[in-house]
Amino acid sequence: MKIRLSFQGAPGANSDLACRAVYPGCDTVPCFSFDDAFAAVRDGHADLAMIAVENSVAGRVADVHHLLPQGGLAIIGEHYQPIHHRLLGVKGATLADITRVESHVQALAQCRNWLRTHNIEPVIHADTAGAAADIARRGDKKTAAIASQLAGEIYGLDVLAENIADTGGDKGPQNTTRFLILSKTPHVPPPSTPCITTLVFRVRSVPAALYKALGGFATNGVNITKLESYLVDGHFTAAQFYVDVEGHPEQAGFKLALEELAFFAHEVKILGTYPAHLFRRAAS
């Protein structure tokens, strides 16, 4: 039986490509929203979820960090997917015809300078491949979509321009999206495996609270690779912190760091411990 992976978007989305890259021959389960992609795994309609969390050009994917702590799933892996944005138009359209473009807000942000240079109006759509499907259905030669080549093939659109992101090739580093792979059941590798541990916590709104909460990681030689904050519960003082750490909770230094974190922070929750992707070594 093929493994089933849920993702946010329509068939041909970059998340769909990521599923196929990590699990060749899998069955992909398109979902309208990130909530739906989480629910597909919880309800047994998919075995795993492939969730985009951040992009090297546009940064954090909105909403995901709020969903992860409450989504009822565990992070079991990560994947870095190169993103190759194409400008897709209906048959017979040319680049000169295009006055507006529809796509996911992340894709539009990743192509912001290119769109400005070509005087094309960006219009936010729920996802990249869904925009391609709508463009094909409407048949408007003045409107294009930013999506993958696979989306163009699925929905019968022409490629009007390739690699239009504001980075990549001779413009700098490759445009890359990081995905997390989620499961109902944690798959924790042995402590000897190079790992990433993702956790969330809150601190009280008092001076030096964050400094003290994270001090144990520094004194025990544990490297934090990502630290983000975001508001929760509708209060400006109730910040929650999202952290990626190099290491395994069973390692001695990491254990001590968690003990110190628990002393100064509250609602500490580990979202998953999983193998570090080889991309991290190449990027370092």
Rosetta blueprint (number, residue, H / E / L):
1 M L
2 K L
3 I L
4 R E
5 L E
6 S E
7 F E
8 Q E
9 G E
10 A L
11 P L
12 G L
13 A L
14 N H
15 S H
16 D H
17 L H
18 A H
19 C H
20 R H
21 A H
22 V H
23 Y L
24 P L
25 G L
26 C L
27 D E
28 T E
29 V E
30 P E
31 C E
32 F L
33 S L
34 F H
35 D H
36 D H
37 A H
38 F H
39 A H
40 A H
41 V H
42 R H
43 D L
44 G L
45 H L
46 A L
47 D L
48 L E
49 A E
50 M E
51 I E
52 A E
53 V E
54 E E
55 N E
56 S L
57 V L
58 A L
59 G E
60 R E
61 V L
62 A L
63 D L
64 V H
65 H H
66 H H
67 L H
68 L H
69 P H
70 Q H
71 G L
72 G L
73 L L
74 A E
75 I E
76 I E
77 G E
78 E E
79 H E
80 Y E
81 Q E
82 P E
83 I L
84 H L
85 H L
86 R E
87 L E
88 L E
89 G E
90 V L
91 K L
92 G L
93 A L
94 T L
95 L H
96 A H
97 D H
98 I L
99 T L
100 R E
101 V E
102 E E
103 S E
104 H L
105 V H
106 Q H
107 A H
108 L H
109 A H
110 Q H
111 C L
112 R H
113 N H
114 W H
115 L H
116 R H
117 T H
118 H L
119 N L
120 I L
121 E E
122 P E
123 V E
124 I E
125 H L
126 A L
127 D L
128 T H
129 A H
130 G H
131 A H
132 A H
133 A H
134 D H
135 I H
136 A H
137 R H
138 R H
139 G L
140 D L
141 K L
142 K L
143 T E
144 A E
145 A E
146 I E
147 A E
148 S L
149 Q H
150 L H
151 A H
152 G H
153 E H
154 I H
155 Y H
156 G L
157 L L
158 D E
159 V E
160 L E
161 A E
162 E E
163 N L
164 I L
165 A L
166 D L
167 T L
168 G L
169 G H
170 D H
171 K H
172 G L
173 P L
174 Q L
175 N L
176 T E
177 T E
178 R E
179 F E
180 L E
181 I E
182 L E
183 S E
184 K L
185 T L
186 P L
187 H L
188 V L
189 P L
190 P L
191 P L
192 S L
193 T L
194 P L
195 C E
196 I E
197 T E
198 T E
199 L E
200 V E
201 F E
202 R E
203 V E
204 R L
205 S L
206 V L
207 P L
208 A L
209 A H
210 L H
211 Y H
212 K H
213 A H
214 L H
215 G H
216 G H
217 F H
218 A H
219 T H
220 N L
221 G L
222 V L
223 N L
224 I E
225 T E
226 K E
227 L E
228 E E
229 S E
230 Y E
231 L E
232 V L
233 D L
234 G L
235 H L
236 F L
237 T L
238 A L
239 A E
240 Q E
241 F E
242 Y E
243 V E
244 D E
245 V E
246 E E
247 G L
248 H L
249 P L
250 E L
251 Q L
252 A H
253 G H
254 F H
255 K H
256 L H
257 A H
258 L H
259 E H
260 E H
261 L H
262 A H
263 F H
264 F H
265 A E
266 H E
267 E E
268 V E
269 K E
270 I E
271 L E
272 G E
273 T E
274 Y E
275 P E
276 A L
277 H L
278 L L
279 F H
280 R H
281 R H
282 A H
283 A H
284 S L
